[in-house]
Amino acid sequence: MRDITIQLQINSEKCLYEQIYEHIRQEIREGKLFTGERLPSTRSLADYLQVARSTVEYAYDQLLSEGYIEARPYRGYFVCAEADLANMTDMNASSPRFLPEKEEKPMTWVADFSPHAIEMSEFPFGVWKRITKNILNDGNQELFAQGEAQGDLTLRQTICRYLHSSRGVNCRPEQIIIGAGNDYLILLLEKILNGMRTIAMENPTYTRAYRIFQSMGYEMKQVSVDQGGLRVRELEETDADLVYVMPSHQYPTGAVMPISRRNELLKWASLGQNRFLIEDDYDSEFRYKGKPIPSLQSSDSAGKVIYLGTFSKAIAPAIRVSYMVLPDSLLEKYWANCSFYSCTVSRIDQRILDEFIRDGYFERYLNKMRKIYRGKHALVLELLKPFEKQFMISGDNAGLHLVLTAKNGCSEKELLEKAAAVGVRVYGMSDSFVEQGNKKPSVLLGFGGLQPNELTEGIKRLRGVWLKD
């Protein structure tokens, strides 16, 4: 039940009950009052409109008699289902806006190789539920009060320890800012930097981040990538003072930046007082060959790396908890210019995540998911062996997707269309280019969200339409 706002005209030729009746009838006809929705009681509506209760009763009686509403004993008045049918037959051609839009039937895919999907069937819902219940049952009244702008200290301490042990990040809790997704943190970073700047981004790149920076008025520069990631020599030819880079697993190519290239990048940043590197370490937890590669920030001795991370891939996209580690020089600017911005993550969610990590559940879950993803990764590589003569397979060292580049003359558009014709959805590399580049016919095959039988069937179908005899 909700209040109904009615503008009554005291001097109108229509009496008050008639105005109430016509307003409610029109709301029902236009779909603004839904089938089964409860109307305010005659007493409450009369008090709200400052009219006699009998005036509202007259209006309701008329609506009852015409079948727009129904009275349910001891419960009140409700919008009738038949009112929608009357609405459909009573409309004329002059009111096309009331006609429901025709919904297209969504495509049903045998396999959707989304590079962003993750496995959720093994998520410890019981643990998460128990932590949530315990937190709410313990009478933690402070969780409903305004928290710290950077996020609760306990969670920042936990993230600090986690980052140091897993990614080699060197930081203190006061350098960490928690936010609801990387989008918010990038917007906040623009305020910290305080002014338009020139930013270089890899091409191809994570286009969502590109659009955010572009929308904030940044001058955009594109730098091509090779098997080692961003080309530093090409970067040196630009006048950029910021670089957005994904060194541990470049999206979408999957390239891992070697230590020599990282040192070149850090040297470039150290040559300018206002130069900074934004390291997006979005899915660094999943690596299948060799030892884990430390973050770029772990090698930064000059305070030039702004580190961005998220739990969206490692836990669940809906968690919406990301973090940013600021170098000390920018931390001072944050406190001077942006410390009045409130944290965008609920304190309850922060406490749940804190206990989930601190009590060891996150590490156990992450180890389980690494094993599952490693198995899927191996299965996909095995299934793709027949493709090796006609496709180049890359990006297979880390992350949750592979890149297939056609060598048999097929265009990217043909690959996507042929796959869709057999019920398989794949994703073109060209969508990640922000300017013209060397757009070889490449597609992304994400395996994180698919089950082994779906992977097997999907690649079997791709084999039938992609491989030439």
Number of C-alpha atoms within 10 A of each C-alpha: 11 9 11 16 12 13 10 16 11 10 8 9 8 11 13 19 20 15 20 21 19 14 18 23 20 13 13 21 21 17 14 10 19 17 17 13 16 19 22 17 18 20 14 14 20 17 12 14 16 9 15 15 16 13 17 23 18 17 21 25 15 17 18 17 10 12 15 23 27 21 16 9 7 6 9 14 21 21 24 20 16 12 19 18 11 13 18 13 8 9 14 11 8 7 9 9 9 15 13 9 7 6 6 6 6 6 9 10 13 16 25 22 26 19 21 14 18 21 18 14 9 10 15 13 11 9 12 15 12 12 17 18 12 12 16 13 9 8 9 12 8 10 17 10 9 11 16 16 17 24 23 21 16 15 22 22 18 16 21 20 19 16 17 16 12 14 19 17 21 19 19 17 19 16 19 24 24 27 25 18 22 21 15 15 19 19 14 18 18 16 15 19 14 13 10 13 18 16 24 23 27 26 25 26 25 21 18 11 15 20 13 15 23 13 10 14 13 18 14 17 19 24 23 18 19 12 15 17 26 30 17 19 12 12 20 12 9 14 13 19 17 21 25 21 24 29 26 27 25 29 27 25 26 25 23 21 21 14 15 9 16 21 15 14 21 23 15 19 22 17 9 11 9 13 17 23 23 24 22 25 21 21 21 24 21 21 20 18 10 8 7 15 19 18 24 28 26 16 17 19 11 12 18 26 24 20 21 22 20 25 19 18 21 20 21 16 16 11 17 17 23 21 22 24 26 25 22 15 11 19 19 15 16 23 11 11 14 17 16 12 12 14 20 17 21 18 20 16 14 21 18 21 24 19 19 18 18 18 11 10 15 18 15 12 17 16 13 14 22 17 13 14 23 20 13 20 23 13 15 21 15 11 16 18 11 12 19 14 11 17 20 13 17 16 21 20 18 25 27 26 26 24 23 23 21 23 15 13 9 16 14 20 14 13 20 19 15 18 22 18 12 16 18 22 24 22 20 19 22 20 13 20 19 19 13 10 13 11 14 13 21 25 24 23 22 24 28 25 22 19 13 14 9 17 24 17 15 23 20 13 19 23 16 12 14 20 15 10 3
